[in-house]
Amino acid sequence: MTTDTLYFVLRDGSTREEQWSWEDIEALCRSGDLTPGARIFLPDEERWALISETRLVDACRVPGATAAGPDAQHDPDREALETAYQEALARAGEDDSLEALLDAGILAAQLDRPGETREHLQKVLHRYPYHARAAQEVKRRFSAAEQRTFRYLERPIPVWEDLGAAAAMPLQRGPLYFLIPAAVFAALGYVPGGGFVQTAIAFLWTFQIMEYTARGATRPPEWNRALKDPLRKIVRPTLLMAAVSLQWVLVLGGVAFAAKRASGESGESLLGYVSGSPVFVVVASIIGVLYLPAAVVSIGGFVGSVEKTLDPRRLFRMVARMEHEYVYSVAIIGLLAAAVAITHGVTAPIPVAGRIVTAMVLAYAVPVCGLTLGRLLGRTGHVIE
């Protein structure tokens, strides 16, 4: 055992970490300053262990002792931990103290109560997203798979600082992950009402990627992931986004109707009036680019009532709290939308090949858009109320 390595140590009943070399820890055990109930972080195993579970137990002169045995409830050290834990819970309840909540999580871990540890540490992360100490405790006490179930554990890098990952996203699972949707999009171009189905598929694909990458993933999800929980991953987002889109259409339609009546124009349909007005087309596009991404992020990161999810005032407050993060993300999405629109405009006159090229550009843009929204949700999802 090298003397260069320093190990984290937690004495019985304490939440303050100390760092000692292995030889120093052995000396502390022999002197009685460390008991078998103290804990040491083992970096090779990436976990905390009782002193009694390591070779240090011999230095403590209580071979085979364990604070987690059948009579642990009568162990004085465990009773001291339990007392400290209850005091931390009381402080967290009385003062709403973030530090007390963190202490409670650490003490629950020392008492081998992973469920309560998770609850307390997640509360800290909800109140103070990406809290450094809470994140450190989660990483030390939970496996990599368990860490992925925590929210606001580690802030992912902004997508505009990781454009290489964004550009590679569509092909991260191989060419078929990109080519199959492109073929579907191209085929839908020849089906009546195919544009509507194409839009629905693009939204659901974007949504799945956003939700999957919000915790830092750099690859898109597998196709069958949504089928494991279709109600939450397909039905709910589809219905909510349809309702949000209807809100958007009704507002624009009402404004267009009022403008048409005020101008005294008659005979032309409302749709024809809107599509023939460059002002309305530009305004509708701007509102859509600014408003709809916020709705997608809200649907993916908010699990409250339908009324709140569809409340435009809450969406506007959310956008204001996201500040420049939202502006940069929307700018990237706007560029992607412009690339698809320009490609379609240029290649539309070309039979067959034009549809194929447009479909390929769309199939490439959707995963990039999903990653952009996923990073936005991962970095600022805590502002969604």
C-alpha positions as CSV (number, residue, x, y, z in Angstrom):
1,M,0.0,0.0,0.0
2,T,1.6,3.2,-1.2
3,T,2.0,6.1,1.2
4,D,1.3,8.7,-1.5
5,T,-2.4,7.9,-1.8
6,L,-4.7,9.8,0.6
7,Y,-8.0,8.2,1.5
8,F,-11.2,10.0,2.6
9,V,-12.3,9.0,6.1
10,L,-15.5,9.7,8.0
11,R,-15.4,9.2,11.8
12,D,-18.4,7.7,13.6
13,G,-21.2,10.3,13.8
14,S,-19.3,12.9,11.7
15,T,-20.2,14.3,8.3
16,R,-16.8,16.0,7.9
17,E,-14.4,14.1,5.7
18,E,-10.7,13.8,6.6
19,Q,-7.8,12.7,4.3
20,W,-5.1,10.4,5.6
21,S,-2.6,8.0,4.2
22,W,-3.2,4.3,4.7
23,E,-0.4,4.1,7.3
24,D,-1.9,7.1,9.2
25,I,-5.3,5.4,9.2
26,E,-3.7,2.3,10.6
27,A,-2.1,4.3,13.4
28,L,-5.4,6.1,14.2
29,C,-7.1,2.7,14.4
30,R,-4.5,1.3,16.8
31,S,-4.8,4.4,19.0
32,G,-8.6,4.1,19.1
33,D,-9.2,7.4,17.3
34,L,-10.9,5.4,14.5
35,T,-13.4,2.6,15.4
36,P,-14.7,-0.3,13.2
37,G,-17.8,1.8,12.5
38,A,-15.9,4.6,10.8
39,R,-15.9,4.7,7.0
40,I,-13.3,4.9,4.4
41,F,-13.7,5.6,0.7
42,L,-12.0,2.9,-1.5
43,P,-11.1,4.6,-4.8
44,D,-10.3,1.3,-6.6
45,E,-13.8,0.0,-5.8
46,E,-15.5,3.5,-6.0
47,R,-17.4,3.0,-2.8
48,W,-17.5,3.7,0.9
49,A,-16.8,0.8,3.3
50,L,-16.8,0.3,7.0
51,I,-13.3,0.0,8.6
52,S,-14.5,-3.4,9.8
53,E,-14.9,-4.5,6.2
54,T,-11.3,-3.8,5.3
55,R,-7.9,-5.0,6.3
56,L,-7.8,-2.2,8.8
57,V,-10.0,-4.2,11.1
58,D,-6.9,-5.9,12.5
59,A,-5.4,-2.6,13.5
60,C,-8.6,-1.8,15.3
61,R,-8.1,-4.9,17.5
62,V,-11.6,-6.1,16.9
63,P,-11.3,-8.8,14.2
64,G,-14.5,-9.6,12.4
65,A,-16.4,-6.8,14.1
66,T,-19.0,-5.2,12.0
67,A,-21.4,-2.3,12.7
68,A,-23.8,-3.7,10.2
69,G,-24.4,-7.2,11.8
70,P,-27.6,-8.5,13.3
71,D,-27.1,-6.6,16.6
72,A,-26.2,-3.3,14.9
73,Q,-29.2,-1.7,16.4
74,H,-27.6,-2.1,19.9
75,D,-24.2,-0.8,18.7
76,P,-23.3,2.5,20.5
77,D,-21.6,3.8,17.3
78,R,-24.7,3.1,15.3
79,E,-26.9,4.6,17.9
80,A,-24.8,7.8,17.8
81,L,-25.2,7.8,14.0
82,E,-29.0,7.4,14.4
83,T,-29.1,10.3,16.9
84,A,-27.1,12.5,14.5
85,Y,-29.4,11.5,11.6
86,Q,-32.5,12.4,13.5
87,E,-31.0,15.7,14.5
88,A,-30.2,16.5,10.9
89,L,-33.7,15.6,9.9
90,A,-35.1,17.9,12.6
91,R,-32.8,20.8,11.5
92,A,-33.8,20.3,7.8
93,G,-37.5,20.4,8.8
94,E,-37.3,23.4,11.1
95,D,-34.9,25.7,9.2
96,D,-35.3,24.3,5.7
97,S,-31.5,24.0,5.8
98,L,-29.8,22.8,2.6
99,E,-26.7,21.8,4.7
100,A,-28.9,19.8,7.1
101,L,-30.5,18.0,4.3
102,L,-27.1,17.1,2.9
103,D,-25.9,15.9,6.3
104,A,-29.0,13.7,6.5
105,G,-28.2,12.2,3.2
106,I,-24.6,11.4,4.2
107,L,-25.7,10.0,7.6
108,A,-28.4,7.9,5.9
109,A,-25.7,6.4,3.7
110,Q,-23.6,5.6,6.8
111,L,-26.6,3.8,8.3
112,D,-26.9,1.7,5.1
113,R,-30.2,3.3,4.0
114,P,-29.8,3.8,0.3
115,G,-33.4,4.8,-0.3
116,E,-33.3,7.6,2.2
117,T,-29.9,8.6,1.0
118,R,-31.2,8.9,-2.5
119,E,-34.3,10.9,-1.3
120,H,-32.2,13.5,0.7
121,L,-29.5,14.0,-1.9
122,Q,-32.1,14.3,-4.7
123,K,-33.9,17.0,-2.7
124,V,-30.6,18.9,-2.4
125,L,-30.1,18.6,-6.2
126,H,-33.7,19.8,-6.8
127,R,-33.2,22.9,-4.7
128,Y,-29.7,23.6,-5.8
129,P,-29.1,21.9,-9.2
130,Y,-25.6,20.6,-9.8
131,H,-24.6,21.1,-6.1
132,A,-20.9,20.1,-6.1
133,R,-20.9,18.3,-2.7
134,A,-24.2,16.5,-3.3
135,A,-23.1,15.4,-6.7
136,Q,-19.8,14.2,-5.2
137,E,-21.7,12.1,-2.6
138,V,-24.0,10.6,-5.2
139,K,-21.0,9.6,-7.3
140,R,-19.3,8.0,-4.3
141,R,-22.2,6.1,-3.0
142,F,-24.1,5.0,-6.1
143,S,-23.2,2.9,-9.1
144,A,-22.9,4.5,-12.6
145,A,-26.3,3.0,-13.5
146,E,-27.9,4.4,-10.4
147,Q,-26.3,7.8,-11.0
148,R,-28.2,8.1,-14.3
149,T,-31.5,8.1,-12.4
150,F,-30.6,11.3,-10.5
151,R,-31.8,14.6,-11.8
152,Y,-29.5,17.7,-12.0
153,L,-26.5,15.7,-11.0
154,E,-24.0,17.1,-13.5
155,R,-24.6,20.0,-15.9
156,P,-23.9,18.9,-19.4
157,I,-21.8,21.0,-21.7
158,P,-23.7,23.6,-23.9
159,V,-24.3,22.2,-27.3
160,W,-22.8,25.3,-29.0
161,E,-19.5,24.5,-27.2
162,D,-19.8,20.9,-28.4
163,L,-20.7,21.2,-32.1
164,G,-18.6,18.1,-33.0
165,A,-20.9,15.9,-30.9
166,A,-24.0,17.6,-32.4
167,A,-22.7,17.0,-36.0
168,A,-22.0,13.4,-35.2
169,M,-25.2,12.7,-33.4
170,P,-27.3,11.4,-36.3
171,L,-24.7,8.7,-37.1
172,Q,-23.8,7.7,-33.6
173,R,-25.8,4.5,-33.9
174,G,-24.7,3.7,-37.4
175,P,-25.9,4.8,-40.8
176,L,-29.2,2.9,-40.7
177,Y,-30.4,5.0,-37.8
178,F,-30.2,8.0,-40.2
179,L,-31.1,6.3,-43.5
180,I,-34.3,4.5,-42.4
181,P,-36.0,7.7,-41.2
182,A,-34.8,9.5,-44.4
183,A,-36.4,6.7,-46.5
184,V,-39.7,7.0,-44.4
185,F,-39.7,10.8,-44.8
186,A,-39.1,10.5,-48.6
187,A,-41.9,7.9,-49.0
188,L,-44.4,10.1,-47.0
189,G,-43.9,12.8,-49.6
190,Y,-45.9,10.7,-52.0
191,V,-48.7,9.9,-49.6
192,P,-51.8,12.2,-49.2
193,G,-51.5,13.8,-45.8
194,G,-47.9,12.5,-45.5
195,G,-46.6,15.9,-44.5
196,F,-48.7,15.8,-41.3
197,V,-47.4,12.3,-40.5
198,Q,-43.9,13.4,-41.3
199,T,-44.2,16.3,-38.8
200,A,-45.6,14.0,-36.1
201,I,-42.7,11.5,-36.6
202,A,-40.1,14.3,-36.6
203,F,-41.6,15.7,-33.3
204,L,-41.6,12.3,-31.5
205,W,-38.1,11.5,-32.7
206,T,-36.9,14.9,-31.5
207,F,-38.7,14.4,-28.2
208,Q,-37.1,11.0,-27.5
209,I,-33.6,12.3,-28.3
210,M,-34.2,15.4,-26.1
211,E,-35.3,13.4,-23.1
212,Y,-32.6,10.8,-23.5
213,T,-29.7,13.3,-23.9
214,A,-30.9,15.7,-21.2
215,R,-28.7,13.8,-18.6
216,G,-25.6,14.0,-20.8
217,A,-25.9,11.1,-23.2
218,T,-24.0,11.7,-26.5
219,R,-25.8,9.0,-28.5
220,P,-29.5,8.9,-29.6
221,P,-31.8,6.4,-27.9
222,E,-32.6,3.0,-29.4
223,W,-35.8,2.8,-31.5
224,N,-37.6,0.5,-29.0
225,R,-37.0,2.7,-26.0
226,A,-40.3,4.6,-26.5
227,L,-42.2,1.3,-26.7
228,K,-41.2,0.4,-23.1
229,D,-43.4,3.3,-21.8
230,P,-45.6,4.4,-24.7
231,L,-48.1,6.3,-22.6
232,R,-45.4,8.7,-21.2
233,K,-43.0,8.7,-24.2
234,I,-45.5,8.7,-27.1
235,V,-49.1,9.4,-26.2
236,R,-48.7,12.1,-23.6
237,P,-46.2,14.3,-25.5
238,T,-48.2,13.9,-28.7
239,L,-51.4,15.0,-27.2
240,L,-49.8,17.9,-25.3
241,M,-47.9,19.1,-28.3
242,A,-51.1,18.9,-30.4
243,A,-52.8,21.1,-27.8
244,V,-49.9,23.6,-27.8
245,S,-49.9,23.7,-31.6
246,L,-53.7,24.3,-31.6
247,Q,-53.2,27.2,-29.2
248,W,-50.6,28.7,-31.5
249,V,-52.8,28.3,-34.6
250,L,-55.9,29.7,-32.8
251,V,-54.0,32.8,-31.7
252,L,-52.5,33.5,-35.1
253,G,-55.8,32.7,-36.8
254,G,-57.6,35.1,-34.5
255,V,-55.1,37.9,-35.3
256,A,-55.3,37.2,-39.0
257,F,-59.1,37.2,-38.9
258,A,-59.1,40.6,-37.2
259,A,-56.6,42.0,-39.7
260,K,-58.6,40.7,-42.6
261,R,-61.8,42.2,-41.3
262,A,-60.1,45.5,-40.6
263,S,-58.7,45.7,-44.1
264,G,-62.1,45.0,-45.6
265,E,-60.9,42.1,-47.7
266,S,-63.5,39.4,-48.5
267,G,-63.7,36.4,-50.7
268,E,-60.3,35.0,-50.0
269,S,-60.0,32.2,-47.4
270,L,-58.3,32.9,-44.1
271,L,-55.5,30.4,-45.0
272,G,-55.0,32.0,-48.3
273,Y,-54.9,35.5,-46.7
274,V,-52.2,34.3,-44.2
275,S,-50.1,32.4,-46.7
276,G,-50.2,35.3,-49.1
277,S,-49.1,37.8,-46.5
278,P,-45.3,37.9,-46.0
279,V,-45.8,39.7,-42.7
280,F,-47.9,37.0,-41.3
281,V,-45.6,34.3,-42.6
282,V,-42.6,35.9,-41.0
283,V,-44.4,36.6,-37.7
284,A,-45.8,33.1,-37.5
285,S,-42.3,31.6,-38.2
286,I,-40.7,33.8,-35.5
287,I,-43.4,33.0,-32.9
288,G,-43.2,29.3,-33.8
289,V,-39.4,29.2,-33.4
290,L,-39.5,31.1,-30.1
291,Y,-42.5,29.4,-28.5
292,L,-42.7,25.8,-29.7
293,P,-39.2,24.7,-28.5
294,A,-40.1,26.0,-25.0
295,A,-43.2,23.9,-25.2
296,V,-41.3,20.8,-26.1
297,V,-38.8,21.3,-23.3
298,S,-41.6,21.9,-20.8
299,I,-43.4,18.7,-21.9
300,G,-40.2,16.7,-21.5
301,G,-39.1,18.2,-18.1
302,F,-42.4,19.0,-16.4
303,V,-44.7,16.4,-14.9
304,G,-47.4,18.6,-13.4
305,S,-51.0,19.1,-14.4
306,V,-52.1,19.5,-18.0
307,E,-53.4,23.0,-17.3
308,K,-49.9,24.2,-16.1
309,T,-48.2,22.4,-19.0
310,L,-50.4,24.3,-21.5
311,D,-50.3,27.7,-19.7
312,P,-48.5,30.2,-22.0
313,R,-47.7,32.5,-19.1
314,R,-45.7,29.7,-17.5
315,L,-43.8,29.0,-20.7
316,F,-42.9,32.7,-21.1
317,R,-41.6,32.8,-17.5
318,M,-39.6,29.7,-18.2
319,V,-38.0,31.2,-21.3
320,A,-37.2,34.4,-19.4
321,R,-35.4,32.3,-16.7
322,M,-33.4,30.3,-19.3
323,E,-32.1,33.6,-20.6
324,H,-29.2,33.3,-23.2
325,E,-29.3,29.5,-23.0
326,Y,-32.7,29.5,-24.7
327,V,-31.7,32.2,-27.2
328,Y,-28.6,30.2,-28.4
329,S,-30.5,27.0,-28.6
330,V,-33.3,28.5,-30.6
331,A,-30.8,30.1,-32.9
332,I,-29.3,26.6,-33.7
333,I,-32.8,25.2,-34.2
334,G,-33.7,28.1,-36.4
335,L,-30.6,27.5,-38.6
336,L,-31.6,23.8,-38.9
337,A,-35.1,24.7,-39.9
338,A,-33.7,27.2,-42.4
339,A,-31.4,24.5,-43.9
340,V,-34.4,22.1,-44.4
341,A,-36.5,24.9,-45.9
342,I,-33.8,26.1,-48.3
343,T,-33.0,22.5,-49.3
344,H,-36.6,21.9,-50.0
345,G,-37.0,25.1,-52.0
346,V,-33.9,24.3,-54.1
347,T,-34.5,20.6,-54.8
348,A,-38.3,20.6,-55.1
349,P,-38.3,21.0,-58.9
350,I,-36.1,17.9,-59.2
351,P,-38.3,14.8,-59.6
352,V,-37.7,12.0,-57.0
353,A,-34.1,13.1,-56.2
354,G,-35.3,16.4,-54.7
355,R,-37.6,14.6,-52.2
356,I,-34.8,12.2,-51.3
357,V,-32.3,15.0,-50.6
358,T,-34.8,17.0,-48.6
359,A,-35.7,13.9,-46.6
360,M,-32.0,13.2,-45.8
361,V,-31.5,16.7,-44.7
362,L,-34.5,16.5,-42.4
363,A,-33.4,13.1,-41.0
364,Y,-30.0,14.6,-40.2
365,A,-31.5,17.8,-38.7
366,V,-33.9,16.1,-36.3
367,P,-31.3,14.3,-34.1
368,V,-29.2,17.5,-33.9
369,C,-32.3,19.4,-32.9
370,G,-33.1,16.8,-30.3
371,L,-29.6,17.0,-28.8
372,T,-29.9,20.8,-28.7
373,L,-33.1,20.7,-26.8
374,G,-31.7,17.9,-24.6
375,R,-28.7,19.9,-23.6
376,L,-31.1,22.9,-22.9
377,L,-33.3,20.7,-20.7
378,G,-30.3,19.2,-18.9
379,R,-28.7,22.6,-18.2
380,T,-31.8,24.6,-17.3
381,G,-34.6,22.1,-16.5
382,H,-34.6,23.2,-12.9
383,V,-36.3,26.5,-13.8
384,I,-39.4,24.7,-15.1
385,E,-42.2,25.0,-12.6
